[in-house]
Amino acid sequence: MKNKLTLAEKLTIEMTYLSNERSFLAYVRTVMVFLSSGVAIMEIKTLYEYRIIAYILLSISPIILIIGIYRFFSVKKAVNQIVEHFHKQNIE
């Protein structure tokens, strides 16, 4: 008799997918905060001497977004490979 995924295993896989999505949204939230902070510093005249911080924040934002996208898809691919491996073992 072939073993199928138990309910606990199915829920664990689903929780991993949701955790991955939550982590990606945290990256997006961080990017939005960096972008808005950088723009705010640039627009407020009294913070003119802190413009370098604004440039740093604006420069780091796309890097953080790229890292977040890369991690999201790499974790998603890894989880899918584990699930496929489990299904292949059950077919044989």
Buried (B, 14 or more C-beta within 10 A) or exposed (E): EEEEBEEEEEEEBEEBBEEBEEBBEEBBEBBEEBBEBBEEBBEEEEEEEEEEBBEEBBEBBEEBBEEBEEBBEEBBEEBEEEBEEBEEEEEE
